[in-house]
Structures are given as structure tokens and as C-alpha cells.
Amino acid sequence: MRTPENLVHHELIGLKVNVVGSSNPKNIGIKGKIVDETRDTLVIEKLDGREAKMIKEENVFVFVLDRKMVKVDGKILVGRPEDRIKKKFKNW
């Protein structure tokens, strides 16, 4: 079960997300649902149906998890999803 404490160790596809910080100001405010994930990117299906590819390392995300908001720096998420499940995180 996904909880705010173990979110970074779980699958992110299907979660609602909001970009709240970015090195590119145009990315801030993008909202939607994660439809794909690679080592370096998250693909977000925006509310208008279009997709936006976000580089993990350059963005700060807020995930909606059972009515709770979980803020995650994208730098923590960099890596293949299947490897992230096993990875130990220092400050998470």
C-alpha cells in the first residue's frame, strides 16, 4: 500500500500530480495524471488531454495520495522505476 512515507518506493503511474517548482517557470502549475515513467522523465497527461514530458531532476512534484499531498523533489526520483523500489534514500 502506498503511503506518504513510502511513496518514492512505489509505482507512480496513475497518480495525480502537480508541478510546484521547476528550473523552467513554464512547467510550474502543470497538473494531471502520470501516464508513463522513464529513468529521467515523467509523462503527465494534463487536464486538457495533452501530454507533457517533465524531466525529474529539474522539477518539484506534489503527488495526491488518498487526499494527502506529498511533496517530492524530482532529484530523488531519478533512476529506473524498478531500481528505485530497492534503493535506500538518505533523507526520505
Order of alpha helices (4+ residues) and beta strands (2+ residues): beta-beta-beta-beta-beta-beta-alpha-alpha
